Amino acid sequence: MTGFGIGFESESGKLHLEKRKMNGDYLHLNVEEYNNLALDLLCSDVGGDIKGYETKSGKVVRWNTVTNDYATGIRHAKVKTLFPLTGGESRFNALRERDEREGGGLNE
């Protein structure tokens, strides 16, 4: 058991992966591999190639700057999403600022 339950809830992982594959992403992964990729990233420590943060409301965000994978989840609950981040560091920072406003601030 990870800090994110078993990963995506119910069929949401399958639906997320289908959407990503329609965009040409993660074509080589099945649903279990996609789920595990998200869980592994969310459980990664921040540092080196991994950027991330957690909001006071419990949202966890991780971005692997090498693979460009971006994952979000709710601690002690579930994985929310996994996708390739477009826009690099400026997009990551914009999402961080939005999450900080909407999530009650960041845990530092």
C-alpha positions as CSV (number, residue, x, y, z in Angstrom):
1,M,0.0,0.0,0.0
2,T,1.3,3.4,-0.9
3,G,0.3,6.8,0.3
4,F,-2.1,7.0,-2.6
5,G,-4.2,3.8,-2.1
6,I,-4.0,1.5,-5.1
7,G,-3.7,4.3,-7.5
8,F,-6.4,5.5,-9.8
9,E,-10.0,4.9,-8.6
10,S,-12.1,2.3,-10.4
11,E,-12.0,2.8,-14.2
12,S,-10.5,6.2,-14.1
13,G,-7.0,5.0,-14.8
14,K,-8.2,3.2,-17.9
15,L,-10.1,6.3,-19.1
16,H,-7.1,8.6,-18.4
17,L,-4.8,6.2,-20.4
18,E,-7.2,6.0,-23.3
19,K,-7.2,9.8,-23.5
20,R,-3.4,10.0,-23.3
21,K,-3.1,7.3,-26.1
22,M,-5.5,9.3,-28.3
23,N,-2.9,12.2,-27.9
24,G,-0.1,9.8,-28.8
25,D,1.3,9.5,-25.3
26,Y,2.1,6.4,-23.3
27,L,1.3,4.1,-26.3
28,H,3.7,1.4,-24.9
29,L,1.9,1.2,-21.5
30,N,-1.0,-0.9,-20.3
31,V,-3.3,0.3,-17.5
32,E,-1.4,-1.4,-14.8
33,E,1.9,0.1,-16.0
34,Y,0.4,3.5,-16.3
35,N,-1.0,3.3,-12.8
36,N,2.4,2.1,-11.5
37,L,4.2,4.9,-13.3
38,A,2.0,7.4,-11.6
39,L,2.4,5.8,-8.2
40,D,6.2,5.6,-8.5
41,L,6.4,9.3,-9.5
42,L,4.1,10.5,-6.7
43,C,6.0,8.5,-4.1
44,S,9.4,9.9,-5.3
45,D,11.3,12.4,-3.2
46,V,11.7,15.9,-4.5
47,G,15.2,16.6,-5.6
48,G,17.4,16.2,-8.6
49,D,15.2,15.5,-11.6
50,I,12.0,15.4,-9.6
51,K,10.3,18.7,-8.8
52,G,7.2,18.8,-6.7
53,Y,5.2,20.0,-3.8
54,E,2.2,19.3,-1.6
55,T,-0.7,21.7,-0.8
56,K,-2.2,22.1,2.7
57,S,-5.3,20.4,1.4
58,G,-3.3,17.2,0.6
59,K,-2.8,17.4,-3.2
60,V,0.6,16.0,-4.1
61,V,2.4,17.0,-7.4
62,R,5.5,15.5,-8.9
63,W,7.2,16.3,-12.2
64,N,10.1,14.3,-13.6
65,T,12.0,16.9,-15.6
66,V,13.8,14.2,-17.6
67,T,10.9,12.1,-18.7
68,N,8.5,15.1,-18.6
69,D,5.9,13.0,-16.7
70,Y,3.6,15.1,-14.4
71,A,1.4,13.4,-11.8
72,T,-1.0,14.5,-9.2
73,G,-2.7,12.7,-6.4
74,I,-4.4,13.1,-3.0
75,R,-2.4,11.8,-0.2
76,H,-4.0,8.8,1.6
77,A,-6.6,8.5,-1.2
78,K,-5.8,8.2,-4.9
79,V,-3.9,9.1,-8.0
80,K,-5.7,11.9,-9.9
81,T,-3.7,12.1,-13.2
82,L,-0.5,11.5,-15.1
83,F,0.4,13.2,-18.3
84,P,3.4,14.7,-20.2
85,L,3.8,18.3,-19.1
86,T,3.9,20.7,-22.0
87,G,5.4,24.1,-21.4
88,G,8.3,23.0,-19.1
89,E,9.2,24.9,-16.0
90,S,7.0,28.0,-16.7
91,R,4.0,25.7,-17.0
92,F,5.0,23.9,-13.8
93,N,5.4,27.2,-11.9
94,A,2.0,28.4,-13.2
95,L,0.3,25.2,-12.0
96,R,2.1,25.5,-8.7
97,E,0.8,29.1,-8.2
98,R,-2.7,28.0,-9.1
99,D,-2.5,25.0,-6.6
100,E,-1.2,27.3,-3.9
101,R,-4.1,29.6,-4.3
102,E,-6.7,26.9,-4.6
103,G,-5.2,24.4,-2.1
104,G,-4.8,26.7,0.9
105,G,-1.1,27.2,0.5
106,L,1.9,24.9,0.2
107,N,3.5,22.6,2.8
108,E,7.1,23.6,2.8
